[in-house]
Amino acid sequence: MNTPILQMRGITKTFPGVKALQDVTLQVNRGEVHAICGENGAGKSTLMKVLSGVYPHSSFDGDILFENEPCNFSSISDSEKRGIVIIHQELALSPYLSIAENIYLGNEQANRGWVNWRKTNLEAAKLLARVGLSENPVTPVQHISVGKQQLVEIAKALSKEVKLLILDEPTAALNDEDSSHLLDLILHLKGQGVTSIIISHKLNEIRKVADAVTIIRDGKTIETLRLGDGEITQERIIRGMVGRDLESLYPDREPQIGEEVLRIEDWSVRHPQDYSRVVVNNASLNVRKGEVVGLAGLMGAGRTELAMSVFGRSYGTATSGKVFKHGTEINTSTVSDAIRHGIAYATEDRKLYGLNLIEDIKRNVSMAALRKLVKGGWVDKNQETVVANDYRKSMNIKAPSVAAVTGKLSGGNQQKVVLSKWMYSDPDVLILDEPTRGIDVGAKFEIYTIIAKLAAEGKAVIVISSELPELLGICDRIYTLSAGHITGEVPIAEASQETLMHYMTKEKE
């Protein structure tokens, strides 16, 4: 049982100005689930890219042994031929291809040079059932949610002869129910002899599935803990990750709630492709000055669709209803209108909607409020750099400078850039959609502190989250959605995970 399937020795990887990995050692035993933990920028994803051939062997120092044989991978295809499959934190699907086409892209089900579409769709359907995704295989990927796209990625990995499955934040975009299903799937694969490496910031998930945990901090291996030794506790992992104890996962705050800032009345939205499908149905809610309001719901409940449609009709068709700010009806039919009225929306899909990945940090931070930097018709680039540097420091964005390309940052640091962009726009209402998705526990506390600070400054904050403990830890009031309907409004003093789940699964009366 303790036979190693993978050994990485003395791995050192350097980028211009940054030593991402320094003499990292990792041993993974055959048939186990091995977790890798560390703060954002610690080097976890970089290490897995080294292993999978994203970074070819010539670009780093150190040795990789897989099944006791030295490996010099030059590409992902090289590692996949050996049975190593990686699912990256950032999704890598083609939005215009169908689910089935994405699953078998590069691994087509073909006979004599022709794709067998019947076999492709039938086999894809089997894989979708295996990961618990009830979607038609011919559905274009762009028409399903981020969470469902993650399941398609996993189905794609399972379509290959996997010996070692690497999952980088696999449940980051999933709700509790789907996350639980995925973790059960990982354990099921373990029973079939598949070894897994999982990178996750959700420590409760790690304790559920992991046989061992390797902690990386600042590009170095700190220690490996084994479940059999009774060492895997949340406190121990946090101490290894951040180098100190965290006394509380959520900052203390005493809310000073004032008058109503934003009210949404009878809001309805239809699906952009299927007009007959009502995604948000007569939803009404409000948020007050200095208040943090949560939106809870299972996947498909309509949380993101509600937020995006309010923010400049960014989602859906035939949107109806009214939006009021300080008691006066306002027009938010375009994104510029919403921003002009002091509404900001930090999207859950930072890669597609939140950032320009080929631009630097500086430009991304300033883009939503560029008018604040204009002097005489020109952008003051020196002031733009000063502003971006202030956010880089205050948000603890790990990058050598604000000139770093945003697409090369870790997922958590990209999320911090998104938040910085909207904070600089100085909104009255800030809608945060999965604000800590893919962010480690230390950085989460920083984000929670920022949210508390914004509320203390009188901002009205709406937080959408799939993590119920997070909503319970930071919100003053929580709305629940089910099938597009608001099914409950719960003051935090009366809220519990059980209460919220009751309303989240409740049908509209």
CORRAPE-V778888 format. One record per backbone hydrogen bond with DSSP energy under -0.5 kcal/mol. NH is the residue of the N-H (numbers start at 1). CO is the residue of the C=O. E is the energy in kcal/mol with one decimal. If there is no record, write none. Layout:
# CORRAPE-V778888
nh->NH co->CO e->E
nh->NH co->CO e->E
This chain:
# CORRAPE-V778888
nh->5 co->28 e->-2.4
nh->6 co->28 e->-2.0
nh->7 co->65 e->-2.5
nh->8 co->26 e->-3.0
nh->9 co->63 e->-2.7
nh->11 co->24 e->-2.5
nh->12 co->61 e->-2.4
nh->13 co->21 e->-1.3
nh->15 co->18 e->-3.3
nh->18 co->15 e->-2.2
nh->20 co->13 e->-1.0
nh->20 co->18 e->-0.9
nh->21 co->13 e->-2.0
nh->22 co->219 e->-3.3
nh->24 co->11 e->-2.5
nh->26 co->8 e->-2.4
nh->28 co->6 e->-2.3
nh->30 co->3 e->-3.2
nh->32 co->29 e->-1.4
nh->34 co->32 e->-0.6
nh->34 co->196 e->-3.0
nh->35 co->33 e->-0.6
nh->35 co->212 e->-2.9
nh->36 co->198 e->-2.1
nh->37 co->214 e->-2.4
nh->42 co->39 e->-2.1
nh->47 co->43 e->-2.3
nh->48 co->44 e->-1.8
nh->49 co->45 e->-2.1
nh->50 co->46 e->-1.9
nh->51 co->47 e->-2.1
nh->52 co->48 e->-2.3
nh->53 co->49 e->-0.7
nh->53 co->50 e->-0.7
nh->54 co->49 e->-1.2
nh->55 co->49 e->-1.8
nh->56 co->54 e->-0.7
nh->57 co->73 e->-2.2
nh->59 co->56 e->-2.4
nh->60 co->57 e->-1.2
nh->61 co->12 e->-2.5
nh->63 co->9 e->-2.3
nh->65 co->7 e->-3.0
nh->66 co->69 e->-2.7
nh->67 co->5 e->-2.7
nh->69 co->66 e->-1.2
nh->71 co->64 e->-2.6
nh->79 co->75 e->-1.4
nh->80 co->76 e->-2.6
nh->81 co->77 e->-1.7
nh->82 co->78 e->-0.7
nh->82 co->79 e->-0.7
nh->83 co->80 e->-1.2
nh->84 co->79 e->-2.4
nh->85 co->83 e->-0.6
nh->85 co->164 e->-2.3
nh->87 co->166 e->-2.8
nh->88 co->86 e->-0.6
nh->91 co->89 e->-0.5
nh->95 co->93 e->-0.7
nh->97 co->94 e->-1.1
nh->99 co->139 e->-1.6
nh->100 co->137 e->-2.8
nh->102 co->98 e->-2.3
nh->103 co->99 e->-2.3
nh->104 co->100 e->-2.0
nh->105 co->102 e->-0.9
nh->107 co->104 e->-2.2
nh->110 co->108 e->-1.4
nh->111 co->114 e->-3.1
nh->114 co->111 e->-1.8
nh->116 co->109 e->-3.6
nh->117 co->115 e->-1.2
nh->120 co->116 e->-2.5
nh->121 co->117 e->-2.6
nh->122 co->118 e->-2.3
nh->123 co->119 e->-2.8
nh->124 co->120 e->-2.1
nh->125 co->121 e->-2.2
nh->126 co->122 e->-1.6
nh->127 co->123 e->-1.9
nh->128 co->124 e->-2.6
nh->129 co->125 e->-2.1
nh->130 co->126 e->-1.7
nh->131 co->127 e->-1.7
nh->132 co->129 e->-0.7
nh->133 co->128 e->-3.1
nh->134 co->132 e->-0.6
nh->135 co->133 e->-1.4
nh->139 co->136 e->-2.2
nh->141 co->97 e->-2.4
nh->142 co->95 e->-2.2
nh->143 co->140 e->-1.9
nh->144 co->141 e->-1.8
nh->149 co->145 e->-2.1
nh->150 co->146 e->-1.7
nh->151 co->147 e->-1.3
nh->152 co->148 e->-1.7
nh->153 co->149 e->-2.0
nh->154 co->150 e->-1.8
nh->155 co->151 e->-2.4
nh->156 co->152 e->-2.4
nh->157 co->153 e->-1.9
nh->158 co->154 e->-2.2
nh->159 co->155 e->-0.9
nh->159 co->156 e->-0.5
nh->160 co->157 e->-1.5
nh->162 co->160 e->-1.8
nh->163 co->83 e->-3.0
nh->164 co->83 e->-2.7
nh->165 co->195 e->-2.9
nh->166 co->85 e->-3.1
nh->166 co->164 e->-0.5
nh->167 co->165 e->-0.5
nh->167 co->197 e->-3.1
nh->168 co->87 e->-2.4
nh->168 co->166 e->-0.6
nh->169 co->167 e->-0.8
nh->169 co->199 e->-2.6
nh->172 co->169 e->-1.2
nh->174 co->171 e->-1.5
nh->176 co->466 e->-0.6
nh->179 co->175 e->-2.7
nh->180 co->176 e->-2.4
nh->181 co->177 e->-1.9
nh->182 co->178 e->-2.3
nh->183 co->179 e->-2.6
nh->184 co->180 e->-2.2
nh->185 co->181 e->-2.0
nh->186 co->182 e->-2.3
nh->187 co->183 e->-2.1
nh->188 co->184 e->-2.2
nh->189 co->185 e->-2.6
nh->190 co->186 e->-2.0
nh->191 co->187 e->-1.8
nh->192 co->188 e->-0.9
nh->192 co->189 e->-0.6
nh->193 co->190 e->-1.8
nh->194 co->189 e->-2.6
nh->195 co->163 e->-2.2
nh->196 co->32 e->-2.2
nh->197 co->165 e->-2.8
nh->198 co->34 e->-2.0
nh->199 co->167 e->-3.0
nh->200 co->36 e->-0.9
nh->200 co->198 e->-0.6
nh->203 co->201 e->-1.2
nh->205 co->202 e->-0.8
nh->206 co->202 e->-1.7
nh->207 co->203 e->-2.2
nh->208 co->204 e->-1.1
nh->209 co->205 e->-1.8
nh->210 co->206 e->-2.8
nh->211 co->33 e->-3.1
nh->212 co->33 e->-1.3
nh->213 co->225 e->-3.0
nh->214 co->35 e->-2.9
nh->215 co->213 e->-0.5
nh->215 co->223 e->-2.9
nh->216 co->37 e->-2.9
nh->217 co->220 e->-2.5
nh->219 co->42 e->-1.9
nh->220 co->217 e->-1.4
nh->222 co->215 e->-3.1
nh->223 co->215 e->-0.9
nh->225 co->213 e->-3.3
nh->227 co->211 e->-2.8
nh->229 co->226 e->-1.1
nh->230 co->227 e->-1.9
nh->231 co->226 e->-1.3
nh->233 co->231 e->-1.6
nh->237 co->233 e->-2.3
nh->238 co->234 e->-2.4
nh->239 co->235 e->-2.2
nh->240 co->236 e->-1.9
nh->241 co->237 e->-2.3
nh->242 co->238 e->-2.7
nh->243 co->239 e->-1.5
nh->247 co->245 e->-0.7
nh->255 co->253 e->-0.6
nh->257 co->255 e->-0.6
nh->258 co->289 e->-2.8
nh->261 co->287 e->-2.2
nh->262 co->287 e->-2.1
nh->263 co->324 e->-2.6
nh->264 co->285 e->-3.2
nh->265 co->322 e->-2.8
nh->267 co->283 e->-2.9
nh->268 co->320 e->-2.5
nh->269 co->280 e->-2.3
nh->270 co->317 e->-2.2
nh->271 co->274 e->-0.6
nh->271 co->277 e->-2.7
nh->275 co->273 e->-0.8
nh->277 co->274 e->-1.9
nh->278 co->276 e->-0.7
nh->279 co->269 e->-2.1
nh->279 co->277 e->-0.7
nh->280 co->269 e->-1.7
nh->281 co->484 e->-2.8
nh->282 co->280 e->-0.6
nh->283 co->267 e->-2.7
nh->285 co->264 e->-1.8
nh->287 co->262 e->-2.3
nh->289 co->259 e->-2.9
nh->290 co->459 e->-0.8
nh->291 co->288 e->-2.0
nh->293 co->291 e->-0.6
nh->293 co->461 e->-3.1
nh->294 co->477 e->-2.8
nh->295 co->463 e->-2.4
nh->296 co->479 e->-2.7
nh->301 co->298 e->-2.1
nh->306 co->302 e->-2.1
nh->307 co->303 e->-2.1
nh->308 co->304 e->-3.0
nh->309 co->305 e->-2.0
nh->310 co->306 e->-1.9
nh->311 co->307 e->-2.0
nh->312 co->310 e->-1.8
nh->312 co->332 e->-0.9
nh->313 co->309 e->-1.6
nh->314 co->308 e->-2.3
nh->314 co->311 e->-0.6
nh->317 co->270 e->-2.0
nh->320 co->268 e->-2.3
nh->322 co->265 e->-2.2
nh->323 co->330 e->-0.5
nh->324 co->263 e->-3.2
nh->325 co->328 e->-2.8
nh->326 co->261 e->-2.2
nh->328 co->325 e->-1.8
nh->330 co->323 e->-2.9
nh->332 co->330 e->-0.6
nh->338 co->334 e->-2.2
nh->339 co->335 e->-2.6
nh->340 co->336 e->-2.4
nh->341 co->337 e->-1.7
nh->342 co->339 e->-1.9
nh->343 co->338 e->-2.3
nh->344 co->429 e->-2.4
nh->346 co->431 e->-3.0
nh->347 co->345 e->-0.8
nh->350 co->348 e->-1.1
nh->353 co->349 e->-2.6
nh->354 co->349 e->-1.1
nh->355 co->350 e->-1.7
nh->357 co->355 e->-0.8
nh->359 co->356 e->-1.6
nh->361 co->404 e->-1.6
nh->362 co->402 e->-2.3
nh->364 co->360 e->-1.8
nh->365 co->361 e->-2.5
nh->366 co->362 e->-1.5
nh->367 co->363 e->-1.3
nh->369 co->366 e->-1.4
nh->370 co->367 e->-0.6
nh->372 co->369 e->-1.7
nh->373 co->370 e->-2.0
nh->374 co->371 e->-1.0
nh->375 co->378 e->-3.3
nh->378 co->375 e->-1.5
nh->380 co->373 e->-2.9
nh->381 co->379 e->-1.3
nh->384 co->380 e->-2.2
nh->385 co->381 e->-2.0
nh->386 co->382 e->-2.0
nh->387 co->383 e->-2.7
nh->388 co->384 e->-2.3
nh->389 co->385 e->-2.4
nh->390 co->386 e->-2.1
nh->391 co->387 e->-1.9
nh->392 co->388 e->-2.4
nh->393 co->389 e->-2.0
nh->394 co->390 e->-2.7
nh->395 co->391 e->-2.5
nh->396 co->393 e->-0.6
nh->397 co->392 e->-2.1
nh->398 co->396 e->-0.6
nh->399 co->397 e->-1.2
nh->404 co->401 e->-1.5
nh->406 co->359 e->-2.7
nh->407 co->357 e->-2.0
nh->408 co->405 e->-1.6
nh->409 co->406 e->-1.7
nh->414 co->410 e->-2.2
nh->415 co->411 e->-1.9
nh->416 co->412 e->-1.5
nh->417 co->413 e->-1.6
nh->418 co->414 e->-2.0
nh->419 co->415 e->-2.2
nh->420 co->416 e->-2.3
nh->421 co->417 e->-2.3
nh->422 co->418 e->-1.7
nh->423 co->419 e->-2.4
nh->424 co->420 e->-2.2
nh->425 co->421 e->-0.8
nh->426 co->423 e->-1.5
nh->427 co->422 e->-0.6
nh->428 co->342 e->-1.8
nh->429 co->342 e->-2.7
nh->430 co->460 e->-2.5
nh->431 co->344 e->-3.0
nh->431 co->429 e->-0.5
nh->432 co->430 e->-0.6
nh->432 co->462 e->-3.4
nh->433 co->346 e->-2.6
nh->433 co->431 e->-0.6
nh->434 co->432 e->-0.8
nh->434 co->464 e->-3.0
nh->437 co->434 e->-1.5
nh->439 co->436 e->-1.9
nh->444 co->440 e->-2.6
nh->445 co->441 e->-1.8
nh->446 co->442 e->-1.2
nh->447 co->443 e->-2.3
nh->448 co->444 e->-3.0
nh->449 co->445 e->-2.3
nh->450 co->446 e->-2.0
nh->451 co->447 e->-2.5
nh->452 co->448 e->-2.5
nh->453 co->449 e->-2.3
nh->454 co->450 e->-2.6
nh->455 co->451 e->-2.3
nh->456 co->452 e->-2.3
nh->457 co->453 e->-1.4
nh->458 co->455 e->-1.8
nh->459 co->454 e->-2.4
nh->460 co->428 e->-2.8
nh->461 co->291 e->-2.7
nh->461 co->459 e->-0.6
nh->462 co->430 e->-2.5
nh->463 co->293 e->-3.0
nh->464 co->432 e->-3.2
nh->464 co->462 e->-0.5
nh->465 co->295 e->-1.4
nh->465 co->463 e->-0.5
nh->468 co->466 e->-0.8
nh->470 co->467 e->-0.5
nh->471 co->467 e->-1.7
nh->472 co->468 e->-2.6
nh->473 co->469 e->-1.5
nh->474 co->470 e->-1.4
nh->475 co->471 e->-2.1
nh->476 co->292 e->-3.4
nh->477 co->292 e->-1.2
nh->478 co->490 e->-2.4
nh->479 co->294 e->-3.1
nh->480 co->488 e->-2.2
nh->481 co->296 e->-2.5
nh->482 co->485 e->-2.2
nh->484 co->301 e->-2.3
nh->485 co->482 e->-2.0
nh->487 co->480 e->-2.4
nh->487 co->485 e->-0.7
nh->488 co->480 e->-1.1
nh->490 co->478 e->-3.2
nh->491 co->489 e->-0.5
nh->492 co->476 e->-2.0
nh->494 co->491 e->-1.8
nh->495 co->491 e->-0.5
nh->495 co->492 e->-0.9
nh->500 co->496 e->-2.6
nh->501 co->497 e->-2.5
nh->502 co->498 e->-2.0
nh->503 co->499 e->-1.8
nh->504 co->500 e->-2.6
nh->505 co->501 e->-1.3
nh->506 co->503 e->-1.1
